[in-house]
Amino acid sequence: MTIREVCGNNYGEPFEIVRTTRSHGLGSPGWAVHAFAPTCVHCECRIGELGLEADGIFFCCVNCAKHYGVQAWKNRMPCASA
């Protein structure tokens, strides 16, 4: 049994992700989003799927980008940049 990195639980088989040669034991893919996905600068939610990027800042949606004052952005897959 392995202690989970995010929740601290100790049960069953871990969901494992290896990033830059370091192994991360997680309970599920959902915990991977919680551990590694970028956070929207405006609403602070985790961006688990497509997001927007403006000048290196990530947003979960167009609405949050506009509230932040952004007028031009790129659609991104933030997990590739996290």
C-alpha angles and dihedrals in degrees: 000000000000130000109242114240098223106031101025093228120146112211145111127337116339125230101236130206123183116206121176091344093306117116119221119199111211134169097232144340087273090063089050089061089049092049102041113017118104120250124240108250092217107042099015095229120143113259103224098166134015118350140165129258127202119175091338094310119119128220129182095222146359091262093060092045091052092048088054089053098253115149101175127039146154126238107241144179097229095196088072090057101036 
